[in-house]
Amino acid sequence: MDIEKFLAPTYEELRPFREGQADPGFPVYPDLVERFLAAHARPGEAPPRPDREVAHALAVCAGYGYAGGGTVATMMARLGLKAASCITFSEVVDAMLICTTAHLVQSRCGRLAILCYRGTEPLNLISWLTDADVHPEKVVLRPGQRPVTIHAGFHRNVRATRFEVARALRAALLGLSLYDGHRLSHPLEALYLTGHSQGGALAALFALMAETSSAYRPLADKLRAVYTFGQPMIACPPLPGLCDPDGELGRKTFRFIYEKDVVPALPPTASGRFQHFGHEHRLRRTGAHPAGDLPQNGRATRQVGSLIELPLAASAFFGDQMKWFRHLSFCYSLDDHFPHHYIQALQPADRASEFGD
């Protein structure tokens, strides 16, 4: 396994021509740590609602999670996590269909940590085969309870880095820096999980495993929320009660789907029965959501019923690039799956882009 550590550039390095000058809009959220700590601080809140600014920040983290840890740390610093550190865990075992990367971001004070999983890499065959490895795998999450049937490819990939990730999170709970091991001013208070596409599936699965393991109880107690973007389904029904909308994990899970993104409707029914859990929120094109308004879907997205929808969804991507075909309507679209759509749809109107301009 490859483990790399990164420290975000200083604000002076990020804005070299504005030293000593006021810079409106940068960072995007000057109080970002406080925003994360305030969000979801009351677990009994009804109904559970996502936080717009947190959702935007995590969408940025998930989108740039396709890059290296240095890029992730830099983008989170631009958003407002000054001097953030990032430790990146990567494991590749081609023959086992393992190709997974997890970024763990820690705020300078130590109070906040964000675990972000990289999604399906467009040019990586093993990453695509992981998505396609949908053979159900029965997993006993809690001793004495019925096993849960999990997407085998996702399960294998989240386990590939889980123990090293857990080791780092334990250090964060003890108030240690992930970058150099020095003691920070605060131990971990709030943990958020996120990811786009396959990364969202791995984040949700890590949360499920953490919430059902007694050994991970100290970590689960710090888990504030799981925000995923364009996430496919990870498990077959029936799911454990904690995944119910009012269950311990269901209340913490917020899934975002942009327009007609096809991936949340996968795997198709030909692969067997799968279902989502948590609260689903449908995003529209930029400017369609008033500030703070993230409407919840009344019913979770269901599986694609016909395999013919998959090539049609791919066709929608190419059709959207040509003005002559943009008027055509498709049930699903691959173009709507790209992470930049999620970032733009969630960016508040009164905030700069993730670059601070």
N, C-alpha and C positions, 0 to 999 in steps of 0.2 A: 504494500500500500504506500502511496505517495502522500506525504503530509507536508504542506508548505504554510509558512506564516507571513503575513503582510501587515504593514502599518499604513494607514491612509496618509496622503500628503497633507501638509499644513494648508490653512486657508491662504496664506501668503503664496505658497507654491501653486495653488489652484487658480489664483487671481493675480498674476505677476505684475500687471499694469495698474492695479488698483491699491497698491500698498498705502495704507494710511488714509484712504478715501472711503467715504460712505458708499456702500454697494447694495442698493435696494434689491430685494429679491434673492440675495445670497447670504447665507445658505437658504434653501427653500423654506425650511422650518427651523428657525433659530432655537425653538424649544422642543425639538423632536423627542428627546429622551423623556421629558415630562409628559408629552402627548401619549407616548406608548405606555408609560406607567399609569396614567389616569384612565386609559381605555380598558374596559373589561375588568375594572378593579372590584366591581360588585357582581359576583357570580350569580346571585339570585335575581338579577335584573330581568324583568319580563316586559315585552318579549326581547330576546337577545338581538342586538343590532350591531352591525359592523360600524367601525369608525371610518369616516371618509378619508381623513388625512393618513391614518394608519394603513388603510387599504391602498392608497396611492404610493406610499413609501414602500410597502411590501411588494407591490406590483413592479416597481423599479428594481428592487432587490432580485425578484424572481426573473425579470427580463434580462438583467445583466449578469444573472447567475450562469448564463451560457458562456461567459468569458472566464478569465482566471480570477483568483482571489484578490489580486491587486486591483483589478477593475471594480470588483464588488466593493472593496473597502473605499475606493475613491468615490464611487457613486453615492455610497451611504454618507460619506463626509460632505459631499455636495448637498445632500438633502438636509443635513444638520447633525450628523454624528461626528463631531469634531474629534480628530485623533483616534478614530475607531480602528480596531484591529480585526483581522480576519484570518482564521485558520481553515485551510482547505484540505479535505480528505478525498482522495481519488483511488479507485480500484478498478482494474480492467483484467478480466480473465475471459478471453474470447470464446473458448470452447465451452465455458459455463454460462455464456450469454450474460456476463456481468460487465457493465460499463456504467459506473456511477460516480457522481461527484457531489459532495456536500460542503457548503460554505457555512462556517459558524462565525457570525459577526458579534463582537463584544464592544459595548460603549466604553469610553475612557474611564468612567466612574465605576463600571462593573455592574451597575444595576440592571442593565438590559442586555439580552442576547437574542439574536435572530438566527435560526437554523434554516438555511435555504438549500433546497435540492435542485440540481440542474435537470432540465427537462430533456426530451428526446433531441439529440443533436441531428440536424437535417442531413448532414453528409456522413453520418456514422452508421454503418450497416448493423453492427452489434446492438447499438441503441435502438434501432428499429425492430430488430429481432426480439429484443427484450419486451417491447410493446406487444409483439405478436405471440409471445409465449404465454398464452392465456390459460393453459391447462390448469384446472382448479387444484389447489393444494390445501389439504385440511390441516389447520393449525389450532392447537389447544392454547387459548390465550390465558385462561385461568384454570388451575387444577380443579377437577371435579365438574367442570362445565362442558357443555357440548362443544365440539370443535367448530371453528368458523372456516368457511371455504374462501381462500384468498387467491388472487391472481398470482400465479407462480413466479412469473418474471419479476414483478414488482417486489414480491416477498424476498426473493433471492438477492436482489440488488440493495434493498434497504438493510438487510442483515450484513452485507459485505463491509459496510463502514460503521454499523451501529455501535460496536463496542468501543471503538476509538472516539466516536462522537460522544458517547456517554462518559468516557473518561475525561474528555475536555469539559463537558458540562458539569461534572462533579468538581473539577477545579474551579469553575466559575461560581458554583454554590459556596465554595470555601473562600471566595473573595480573591482569587488569584488571577493574574493577567494571563490570557491565552497566548500572548505574544512573547513575554519574557519570564513569566512565572513569578513576577514581583507581586506583593500584596497591594490590592487596590483599596480605595476608600470605602467601597461597599461590596458586599456579596451580591449574587444574582437575586433580583426581585421579580423580574418578569421575563418569561421566555415566549417567543412567537415562532411559529413554524410556517413556512411558505414554500411555494414552488409553482412553476408553470408547466402545464402538460404532464409528462411523466413525473416531473419534479413535484408537482402538486400531489400526485398519487403517492409518492414516497413520503412526503411530509405527512399526509393523512394516515398512512400506515404506521409511521414512526409514532405518531400521537396515539394511535390505537394500541400499539404494543406498550407504550409508556403508561397509559391509563389502566391497563389490565395487569401490569406486573407489580407485585408488592415491592420488589427490589428498586423499582423506579419511582416509588411514591414521593420521595423528596423532590424529584424532578417534575412529576405530574402536578404537584402542588404549586409550582411556579409557572405552569403552562397557562398563559392567558387566553390564547386563541390560535387557531389554524386558519390561514387565509390562502386559498388556492385559486389558480387562474387557468381556465381551460383544462381542468383535471378530468381524466377518464375514471371509470369506476374501478374499484379495487377488490370488491368482495361480493359474494353471492348471498342471497337471503336464505334463512333469516339471520339478521345481524344481532349482536348482543344488545341488551337494553340500554347500555350507556350511549349507544349510537342514535337512540330515538331523539326527536327534536328537543325534548325536554330532559334528555339523559345527560350524564356528566360530560361526555365528549360531544354529543350532538349540539349542545348549547354553545360550545366553543368553536365550532367549525363553520366557516363561511366560504362558500364556493361561488366564484364569479364566472359567468359565461357571457362572452361578447357576441351579440347579434346571433348569427346562425352557425357558430363554431361547431364543427362536427365531432371533435374529439371527446367532449363530455358525453356524447351518446354512444361511446365505445366502451368495451368490446361489443360487437354486434350480437344479436340473439343467436346466430349460428354457433357462437362460441359457448353458449350456455347462459344461464340467468345471472345477471349482475345488477347491482343497484347502488345508488348514491346514499350518503347520509349527511346530516348537517343541514344548514340553511343555504338555500340557493338564491342568488341575486343575478338578474339579467341586466347586462350593460348595453346601452345603445351608443350610437356614434357620438363623437365629441360635441359637447354643448347640450346634449339631450337631458342631462340630469341637473336639476337645480342643486345648489350647495346643500350637502348633507343628505340628499334624497337618493337612497339606494334601495329601490323597491324589491321586495322579496317575492319569488315565484310561489304561487299557491301549490304547485305540484312539481316534484323533482323531475328533471329530464330523464326520459326513458331511453332504452337501447334502440339503436338503429335496427329496424326489422328486416330490411332488405339489403343484401350486399351490393346491389346496384347503386345504392346511395353513395357508396364510397368513391367510385370513379367520378360520379357527378359532382361530389364535393370538391374533388381535385380540379375538375373542369371549371368550377366557379372561381377558383384562384386566377386562372388564366383569363377567364371572361372579365374579371374585375379590372384587369390591366388594360383593356381595350375599350375605348369609349362607345364603340358600336354595340357592345354586348352588356354594358352595365345595367341596362334596363331589365335584363332577364332575371327571373326569380328562381332561386334554388332553395330546396328545403334545408340543405346544409352547405357550409362553405369551409374550405380549408384556409382560404385567405383570412377569414375572421379568427383563425386560431393564433396568428402571430402575436407575440407579446407586446409589440408597440401599440397595438389597438387597445389593449387593456390599460396600459399606462396613460394613453391620451384620454380615454374615456373616464378615468378616475381622477385626472388632474383637476383640482379645484380651479375655478375661473380666476380667482384672485391670487393664484400662485404661479411662479415661474416654472419652466420645464425642469426636468431632473438635472439639467446642467446649470440651473440657476440663471438662465437668460430668457 
